Amino acid sequence: MNSISVLHIDLFQNGKNPSDFYFNTMKNHLVVGHRHIERPHRHDFYAAVLFTGGNGAHEIDFQKYEVSEGSLFFLSPGQIHSWELSADIEGYIFFCSQEFYEMHYVNQKLRNFPFFGSVSFPRKLQLNTLELKENIHLFQELGKEHFSKNIMKNGLVLSLMSQIFINATRLFSRDFDTLASTAGLSYFKHYQDFENLVEQHFTEHKSIAYYADLLGISSKHLNRIVQTVVQKTATEVITERVVLEAKRMLMYLDESLVEIAFRLGYEEYSYFVRVFRKSSGMTPTQFMRKYKA
């Protein structure tokens, strides 16, 4: 099993002074990055990709999405992805680091946007004709400003990025009604706090009670929040995060299944296999066979 490579922004930049921001058209990007994109790989940066023509498939953390005109994707650091794209593919892509974004938005974390911070949110938006037109304009303005020599250009680049992220968050609310109401926003903030805690502690703690206690709420109320926001139980969210990490480790670590299970907090390998199979529909061995290079 080959390890999964981690790609850095400077890999896509030929200049002597690479920056924490990268922009390109998809056609030009494929010339720069064609050696990397068809094989599963990870980034150490955030990315947004807008497709304006062509078709194909984009697999993100072992979930396959269709690529077509109007497909808008968001990727977070550490996610494993690959894609197969038609020769006539068109669109725009940009990368940025959290540090670049924090130059102006000190109190705003990119993980606070649902498509970057939540493992339970989809990574794709399918835009209608008007939404696509608006996003093409924003992406084009972003690229134009990035390649300019204008004074305070980074400030405008960050502003245009934020418009894209905020507009996308609002579009996601079409499918997640809780984001569109005041009560829903409160629930979503609690849900984000829950997911952030899961991200920190999922290898050691897998009980709802542990996270409910950290949040200062009852297990019943935590389940109600999670069910309202993502239509899953809190236990399902915790388990999905554990199994996702297991899949990533199976792909890029040269360790035995028993060692990986132990890393994820399972002393009994047989129990880990049952959890993995119940969540993913296959055993770890079957998963490795499916994704074997």
N, C-alpha and C positions, 0 to 999 in steps of 0.2 A: 504494500500500500504506500503510494507516494505521499509525502507530506504536502500540506496546503501552503502555498506561498503567501506571504503578506506583502502587499504592494504599497509603496510609499508615494506621496505626491510627486517628489522630485524624479521618480522614474519616468514620468510622462512629460518632463520639462527638459529641454535641451540647453537652456540658458545657464550661465555660470552662477546666477543668483536666483535659484529656485525660490518660489514663494509658498505660502500656506494656502494659496488659492489657485485653481486651475479651471480654465474654460475652453471648450472646443465644440465644433460641430461634430456630430456622430461620424460623418464620413472621414474627417481628418483624424478624429480620435482613434478610429479603427486602424488607421495607418500607423499611428504611434503605438497603440496597445494591442495589436493583433496577436502578438506572441502570448498574451496573457489571458484574454477574455474568454476563450472557449473552454479552458480548463478551470475547474473550481479554484477560487482564490479568495483572499480576504484583503480588506483595506485597513489602514490605520487612520482613516479620515471619513468624513460624511460626504455623501454624494446625492445628486439629483439628476435624473435623466428624463428628457422629454422626447418622445418619438413623434415625428410629424409625417412619416411615410415608411413604407415597407412593412415587414412582418417578421415573426419569429417567436422564440420562447425565451423566457428569462427565469432562471431558477434561483431563488433566494432562500437560504437556510432550508433546503430540501423541499420547498414548495414551488411548483411550477406555475408561472403566469404567462398568459398569451401577450405577445407584443403586437400592437397594431397602431394605426394613426390615432393619436390622442392618448396614448399610454404614458402616464407620468409615474416614475418610480423614485423611491427614496431608500437609501442604504446607510446603515450605521457602521461604525468601526467594529470589526470582529465578525461580521456576518459573512458566511460563505456563499458565493454566488458564481454563476456562469451563464452564458447566453449563446444561443444560436440564432443568427440574424440573416435575413435575406440580403442579396447583393445590392438591392435598391434602397437600403435603409437610409432614413433621413432623421435629423433631430439635433438636439443640443445636450451637452453634459457639463456639469461643473462639480468640482470637489472643493472642500474647505476643511480646515482643522477647527476644533473648538477654540483654540488660542486666537485664530484669525477672527472668528466671530466675536470673541470677547473683547476685541480691541475697542468696540463701541458699546457692546451690549454686555456690560460687566455682570448684571444681575439676571441675564437671560441665558439659560443653558439650552443647547440644541436638543438635548434629551427631553426637554419639556414639550416639544412638538410631538404629538402622539405617534406619528409614523417613524420617528427616530427613537423614542424612548420606550415604547410599549411593544413587547413581543407578541401581544395578542391582537395588535392592529395590523391590517394588511399593508403591504408596501407599495401597492399600486392604486392609482386613481385612473379611471377611464373618463376622459373629458369629452363633453359634447362640443359641437362646432364653435359656439361662442366662447366657451371656456378655453378651448384649444387656441383660438385666435388671441385671447387675452394673455395666455401664457407664452405663446410665441413672441408676442411683443415684449414681455418682461425679460425673457431669456435673451432676445436679440439686444435689448438695451443693456442688459448685464454684460454681454460679451463686448459690445461697443465700448462701454465705459472701462472695462478691464484692460482692453488693448490701447486705450487712449493715454495721453500724457497730461490729462487734466489735473488741476490742483484739487486736492481732497478727493481723489477718485475712489479711494478705499471706502470712504464714508458713503458714497453713492452706491458702490458695489454692495456694501452691507445692507443698505436700505432696500435695494432691489431684491436681494436674497430674502430678506425678511418679508417683503410683499409676497413672494412666491410661497414661502412657508406658511404665512398667515392665511393666504387665499386657499391653500391646500387643506389646512386645518378646518376651515369653514366648509369646504367641499366634502370632507370626510364626515361632517356632521349630518349630511344627507342620509348616510347609512347608520350613523350612531346617534339616535335621537337625543340621548342624554346630554350631548354636547350643546344642544340648541336651547336648553332651558337653564334658568338660574339654579334650580335644585340639581339639575344634571351636572352643571359645572362644578358644584360643590362635591358631588359624588366622584366626578372625574379627578378632581384634585386629590381626594382620598385614595382613589385607585392608583394614581401616579405614585403617591407616597408608598403604597403597598408594593407596587412593582419595584420601586427603588430599593426597598428593604429586602425583597426577594432576591434582587440582583446581588446584594451584599452577603446574604446569609444562606442561599439555597443549598449549598453543599453540606451545611451543618444542621439546618433546621427546616423541617418540612411540614410542621403542624400549623394549622390555622391559628390555634390559640397563641402560639409564639408571636406571630405577626400582629394579631389583634391586640395583644398586650402592649407591644411596642407603639401601636397607634392609639392606644388608650380607648379602645372601643371593644364591644363584645364580638365573639366569633360569629354570632348570628348576624350582627349588623355588618361585619366585614363581608360575609357571604352575600348579603343583600346588595351591598355596594358593587361587588364584583359581578354579580348576576345582572344587575341593572346596566352596567357599563359595557361588558363584553359577553353577556349571556353564557357565562361559565361559572363554575364554583371556584372558590379560592383554592381549593385543593387541586383542581384541574390546572389552574394557572401555575401553581408551584411545580406540579409534576411536569407540565409542558416545558418549563424553563430547565428543569433537570435533564429531561430527555433531549432537549435541543443541545445542551452542553455535551451530553454523552455522544450525540451524533457528530458534533464538531471534533471531539477528542478522538473518536473512532477514525475520523478522516485524517487528522493531522498529527496524532501522537503515535509513536512507535512503542506502545505499551500493550500488555495483555488485557483482555476483557476484565479479568479479576482486579487488576491494578486500577483500571478506569472506574470500575464500580466502587472500589475503596476510596478513590479520590472524591467521588461524588457522595460519599457518606453512607454507602451500603456495605456492611460487613458480610452480609450473606449474598453471594453472587446470584443464587437462584431467585431471590426476591427482586434483585435489580432487573433480572431478565423478565420477570413477570410484569414489573412496572413498565419497562421499555416496550414490551409486546402489547400491553393493554393500551398504551398511549399512541404507538406508531403503527400497530397492526403487523409487526414483524419482530423477530428476535434480533439482538445485536449482530449475530453471525449472518443472518439473512440480509440485514442492512449493509454490512460490509461487502457482501457478495454483490449486491445490487450496485453499489457505488465504487466497486474496485476498479482501479485504473487499468 
